[in-house]
Amino acid sequence: MNFWEYLGSRHQQLLTDACQHAGAVFGCMVVATVIGVPAGLATCRSAWATRLATTAGPSILAVPPLAVLGLLIPAVGLGVAPTMIALTLYGLLAVVRHAIAGLRAVDPSPADAAQGIGMSRTARLVRVGLPLAWPSILTGIRGSTRMLMGITAIAACASGPGLGKEIFRGLDSPDSENALNEVLAGTLGIVVLTLLFDAAYVLLGRLTSAERAGLRVARAPAEQEGGGEGVRV
Protein backbone atom coordinates (compact mmCIF):
# COMPACT_ATOMS: atom_id res chain seq x y z
CA MET A 1 0.00 0.00 0.00
CA ASN A 2 1.11 3.57 -0.58
CA PHE A 3 1.84 6.10 2.15
CA TRP A 4 -1.62 7.72 2.16
CA GLU A 5 -3.35 4.36 2.36
CA TYR A 6 -1.06 3.45 5.25
CA LEU A 7 -1.99 6.66 7.07
CA GLY A 8 -5.67 5.93 6.54
CA SER A 9 -5.39 2.43 7.92
CA ARG A 10 -3.23 3.41 10.92
CA HIS A 11 -4.50 6.89 11.68
CA GLN A 12 -5.91 6.00 15.11
CA GLN A 13 -2.67 4.42 16.34
CA LEU A 14 -0.58 7.23 14.84
CA LEU A 15 -2.75 9.82 16.56
CA THR A 16 -2.36 8.00 19.88
CA ASP A 17 1.41 7.82 19.46
CA ALA A 18 1.55 11.51 18.50
CA CYS A 19 -0.44 12.48 21.61
CA GLN A 20 1.87 10.40 23.80
CA HIS A 21 4.93 11.96 22.14
CA ALA A 22 3.64 15.51 22.59
CA GLY A 23 2.45 14.80 26.14
CA ALA A 24 5.83 13.41 27.20
CA VAL A 25 7.72 16.41 25.79
CA PHE A 26 5.26 18.97 27.16
CA GLY A 27 5.09 17.42 30.62
CA CYS A 28 8.86 17.18 30.96
CA MET A 29 9.36 20.74 29.71
CA VAL A 30 6.87 22.02 32.30
CA VAL A 31 8.74 20.19 35.09
CA ALA A 32 12.11 21.37 33.72
CA THR A 33 10.89 24.98 33.57
CA VAL A 34 9.31 24.91 37.05
CA ILE A 35 12.59 23.60 38.50
CA GLY A 36 15.05 25.32 36.17
CA VAL A 37 13.87 28.93 36.40
CA PRO A 38 13.99 29.08 40.24
CA ALA A 39 17.37 27.32 40.07
CA GLY A 40 18.58 30.02 37.69
CA LEU A 41 17.26 32.72 40.01
CA ALA A 42 19.02 31.12 42.97
CA THR A 43 22.39 30.74 41.26
CA CYS A 44 22.68 33.79 39.01
CA ARG A 45 24.15 35.96 41.80
CA SER A 46 26.75 33.41 42.82
CA ALA A 47 29.88 33.36 40.66
CA TRP A 48 30.90 29.79 41.50
CA ALA A 49 27.35 28.45 41.10
CA THR A 50 27.04 30.20 37.73
CA ARG A 51 30.35 28.72 36.56
CA LEU A 52 29.24 25.28 37.72
CA ALA A 53 25.91 25.52 35.90
CA THR A 54 27.37 26.93 32.68
CA THR A 55 30.19 24.37 32.50
CA ALA A 56 28.41 21.28 33.83
CA GLY A 57 25.34 21.82 31.65
CA PRO A 58 27.07 21.54 28.25
CA SER A 59 29.20 18.67 29.52
CA ILE A 60 26.16 16.63 30.51
CA LEU A 61 24.31 17.60 27.34
CA ALA A 62 27.23 16.15 25.38
CA VAL A 63 26.40 12.68 26.73
CA PRO A 64 24.35 10.80 24.10
CA PRO A 65 20.70 10.27 25.13
CA LEU A 66 21.04 6.57 24.36
CA ALA A 67 23.81 6.31 26.95
CA VAL A 68 21.69 8.11 29.56
CA LEU A 69 18.79 5.76 28.86
CA GLY A 70 21.16 2.81 29.17
CA LEU A 71 22.25 4.01 32.60
CA LEU A 72 18.66 4.57 33.74
CA ILE A 73 17.19 1.25 32.60
CA PRO A 74 18.91 -0.90 35.29
CA ALA A 75 17.65 1.49 37.96
CA VAL A 76 14.06 2.20 36.84
CA GLY A 77 13.38 -0.38 34.14
CA LEU A 78 12.02 0.03 30.63
CA GLY A 79 9.12 2.16 29.47
CA VAL A 80 7.91 5.58 30.52
CA ALA A 81 10.09 6.09 33.62
CA PRO A 82 13.55 6.28 31.97
CA THR A 83 12.10 8.35 29.14
CA MET A 84 10.61 10.98 31.45
CA ILE A 85 13.72 11.17 33.64
CA ALA A 86 16.02 11.59 30.66
CA LEU A 87 13.77 14.21 29.02
CA THR A 88 13.46 16.22 32.23
CA LEU A 89 17.21 16.12 32.81
CA TYR A 90 18.08 17.33 29.31
CA GLY A 91 15.39 20.02 29.41
CA LEU A 92 16.39 21.19 32.88
CA LEU A 93 20.04 21.77 32.02
CA ALA A 94 19.22 23.98 29.04
CA VAL A 95 16.58 25.98 30.92
CA VAL A 96 18.94 26.69 33.84
CA ARG A 97 21.72 27.86 31.51
CA HIS A 98 19.43 30.21 29.60
CA ALA A 99 17.82 31.51 32.79
CA ILE A 100 21.23 32.40 34.22
CA ALA A 101 22.39 33.96 30.95
CA GLY A 102 19.21 36.01 30.66
CA LEU A 103 19.29 37.23 34.26
CA ARG A 104 22.95 38.22 34.09
CA ALA A 105 22.38 40.12 30.84
CA VAL A 106 19.49 42.23 32.20
CA ASP A 107 20.01 46.00 32.06
CA PRO A 108 20.63 47.08 35.69
CA SER A 109 18.64 50.31 35.32
CA PRO A 110 15.19 48.81 36.04
CA ALA A 111 16.61 46.92 39.02
CA ASP A 112 18.23 50.13 40.32
CA ALA A 113 14.91 51.93 39.99
CA ALA A 114 13.17 49.10 41.86
CA GLN A 115 15.83 49.26 44.58
CA GLY A 116 15.24 52.99 44.86
CA ILE A 117 11.58 52.44 45.74
CA GLY A 118 12.47 49.89 48.42
CA MET A 119 12.14 46.52 46.72
CA SER A 120 14.20 43.73 48.25
CA ARG A 121 16.84 41.83 46.30
CA THR A 122 14.62 38.78 45.92
CA ALA A 123 11.70 40.91 44.80
CA ARG A 124 13.91 42.66 42.23
CA LEU A 125 15.01 39.31 40.83
CA VAL A 126 11.49 37.90 40.64
CA ARG A 127 9.49 41.00 39.67
CA VAL A 128 12.00 42.87 37.51
CA GLY A 129 14.85 40.57 36.46
CA LEU A 130 12.72 37.55 35.62
CA PRO A 131 10.32 39.34 33.23
CA LEU A 132 13.23 41.04 31.47
CA ALA A 133 15.11 37.73 31.19
CA TRP A 134 12.02 35.94 29.86
CA PRO A 135 13.06 36.13 26.16
CA SER A 136 16.28 34.27 26.94
CA ILE A 137 14.42 31.73 29.09
CA LEU A 138 11.83 31.19 26.36
CA THR A 139 14.63 30.68 23.83
CA GLY A 140 16.03 27.96 26.07
CA ILE A 141 12.62 26.33 26.43
CA ARG A 142 12.07 26.50 22.69
CA GLY A 143 15.44 24.95 21.86
CA SER A 144 15.01 22.30 24.55
CA THR A 145 11.63 21.31 23.15
CA ARG A 146 13.15 20.70 19.71
CA MET A 147 15.86 18.58 21.30
CA LEU A 148 13.40 16.60 23.42
CA MET A 149 11.31 15.80 20.35
CA GLY A 150 14.26 13.86 18.95
CA ILE A 151 15.24 12.30 22.28
CA THR A 152 11.70 11.02 22.75
CA ALA A 153 11.97 9.24 19.41
CA ILE A 154 15.24 7.62 20.51
CA ALA A 155 13.59 6.56 23.79
CA ALA A 156 11.43 4.14 21.83
CA CYS A 157 14.38 1.72 21.92
CA ALA A 158 13.77 1.58 25.69
CA SER A 159 10.04 0.96 25.17
CA GLY A 160 9.29 4.64 25.63
CA PRO A 161 6.07 6.25 24.38
CA GLY A 162 5.62 8.21 21.20
CA LEU A 163 6.18 8.16 17.47
CA GLY A 164 9.63 6.65 17.83
CA LYS A 165 7.95 3.25 18.09
CA GLU A 166 6.73 3.68 14.53
CA ILE A 167 10.23 4.54 13.31
CA PHE A 168 11.92 1.64 15.08
CA ARG A 169 9.23 -0.77 13.90
CA GLY A 170 10.11 0.09 10.33
CA LEU A 171 13.86 -0.07 10.97
CA ASP A 172 13.54 -3.46 12.67
CA SER A 173 11.77 -4.95 9.62
CA PRO A 174 13.40 -3.31 6.58
CA ASP A 175 12.05 -5.99 4.24
CA SER A 176 8.41 -5.63 5.29
CA GLU A 177 5.88 -4.05 2.97
CA ASN A 178 5.25 -1.03 5.18
CA ALA A 179 8.78 -0.45 6.53
CA LEU A 180 9.25 2.80 4.63
CA ASN A 181 5.72 3.96 5.45
CA GLU A 182 6.31 3.37 9.16
CA VAL A 183 9.58 5.28 9.23
CA LEU A 184 8.13 8.11 7.14
CA ALA A 185 4.95 8.36 9.23
CA GLY A 186 6.90 8.54 12.50
CA THR A 187 9.43 11.03 11.17
CA LEU A 188 6.87 13.35 9.58
CA GLY A 189 4.74 13.17 12.71
CA ILE A 190 7.66 14.38 14.82
CA VAL A 191 8.37 17.19 12.34
CA VAL A 192 4.74 18.33 12.47
CA LEU A 193 4.69 18.25 16.29
CA THR A 194 7.92 20.25 16.43
CA LEU A 195 6.52 22.90 14.12
CA LEU A 196 3.31 23.13 16.15
CA PHE A 197 5.24 23.55 19.41
CA ASP A 198 7.49 26.13 17.78
CA ALA A 199 4.50 28.12 16.54
CA ALA A 200 3.00 28.01 20.05
CA TYR A 201 6.24 29.39 21.51
CA VAL A 202 6.31 32.20 18.95
CA LEU A 203 2.76 33.12 19.94
CA LEU A 204 3.63 32.88 23.63
CA GLY A 205 6.64 35.15 23.09
CA ARG A 206 4.45 37.78 21.45
CA LEU A 207 1.87 37.60 24.21
CA THR A 208 4.48 37.89 26.96
CA SER A 209 6.68 40.65 25.62
CA ALA A 210 9.53 41.30 28.04
CA GLU A 211 9.31 45.04 27.52
CA ARG A 212 5.62 45.19 28.45
CA ALA A 213 6.09 42.79 31.36
CA GLY A 214 9.15 44.62 32.67
CA LEU A 215 7.49 48.01 32.53
CA ARG A 216 4.30 46.73 34.11
CA VAL A 217 6.09 44.95 36.95
CA ALA A 218 8.51 47.78 37.68
CA ARG A 219 5.74 50.37 37.72
CA ALA A 220 3.44 48.42 40.03
CA PRO A 221 5.05 49.39 43.37
CA ALA A 222 5.24 53.06 42.41
CA GLU A 223 1.63 53.07 41.27
CA GLN A 224 0.59 51.66 44.63
CA GLU A 225 2.63 54.20 46.59
CA GLY A 226 2.44 57.22 44.33
CA GLY A 227 -1.04 57.19 42.96
CA GLY A 228 -0.21 55.99 39.47
CA GLU A 229 3.20 57.56 38.90
CA GLY A 230 5.26 54.90 37.14
CA VAL A 231 8.94 54.24 37.55
CA ARG A 232 10.90 55.14 34.47
CA VAL A 233 12.86 52.05 33.36
VENSUL-V665905 format. One record per pair of residues at least 12 apart in sequence whose ideal C-beta (glycine too) atoms are under 6 Angstrom apart, sorted by the first residue. I is the first residue (numbers start at 1). J is the second residue. D is the distance in Angstrom with one decimal. If there is no record, write none. Layout:
I,J,D / I,J,D
This chain:
3,181,5.3 / 6,178,5.8 / 6,181,3.9 / 14,185,5.9 / 17,162,5.9 / 17,163,4.9 / 18,163,6.0 / 18,189,5.2 / 20,161,3.9 / 20,162,5.2 / 21,152,5.6 / 21,162,3.3 / 21,163,4.8 / 22,193,5.4 / 24,152,5.5 / 24,161,5.7 / 24,162,6.0 / 25,148,4.7 / 25,149,5.9 / 25,152,5.8 / 28,84,5.9 / 28,87,3.8 / 28,88,4.6 / 28,91,5.5 / 29,91,5.3 / 29,145,5.7 / 31,88,5.2 / 32,88,5.4 / 32,91,3.4 / 32,92,4.2 / 32,95,5.2 / 33,95,5.6 / 33,141,6.0 / 35,92,5.8 / 36,92,5.0 / 36,95,3.2 / 36,96,4.5 / 37,99,5.2 / 39,96,5.1 / 40,96,5.2 / 40,99,2.6 / 40,100,4.8 / 41,125,5.4 / 44,100,4.9 / 44,103,4.2 / 44,104,5.7 / 50,100,5.6 / 53,96,5.4 / 53,100,5.7 / 54,97,6.0 / 57,93,4.3 / 57,97,4.6 / 60,93,5.7 / 61,93,5.7 / 65,151,4.5 / 65,154,5.2 / 66,154,5.9 / 68,86,4.9 / 69,82,5.3 / 69,86,5.6 / 69,158,4.8 / 72,85,5.7 / 73,158,5.9 / 78,158,5.4 / 78,159,4.2 / 79,159,4.9 / 82,158,5.4 / 83,155,4.1 / 83,160,3.5 / 87,148,5.1 / 91,144,4.5 / 91,148,5.8 / 94,140,5.0 / 94,144,4.2 / 95,140,5.1 / 98,136,5.1 / 98,137,5.5 / 98,139,6.0 / 98,140,2.7 / 99,137,5.1 / 101,136,5.6 / 102,133,3.2 / 102,136,2.8 / 102,137,5.5 / 103,129,5.2 / 103,133,4.6 / 106,129,5.1 / 106,132,4.6 / 106,133,5.6 / 110,128,5.0 / 110,214,5.9 / 110,218,5.0 / 110,233,3.9 / 111,124,4.9 / 111,128,5.3 / 113,231,4.7 / 113,233,5.5 / 114,128,4.9 / 114,218,5.8 / 117,221,5.3 / 117,222,5.7 / 127,217,4.7 / 128,217,6.0 / 128,218,5.5 / 131,210,6.0 / 131,213,3.7 / 131,214,4.8 / 131,217,5.2 / 132,210,5.4 / 132,214,4.5 / 134,210,4.9 / 135,210,5.0 / 138,205,5.4 / 142,201,4.5 / 145,197,5.1 / 146,194,5.8 / 149,190,5.6 / 149,194,4.8 / 153,190,5.8 / 156,168,4.9 / 163,186,4.4 / 163,189,4.5 / 163,190,5.4 / 166,182,5.1 / 166,185,5.5 / 166,186,3.4 / 167,183,5.3 / 167,186,3.8 / 169,182,5.1 / 170,182,3.3 / 170,183,3.8 / 218,231,5.1 / 218,233,4.7 / 219,231,5.5
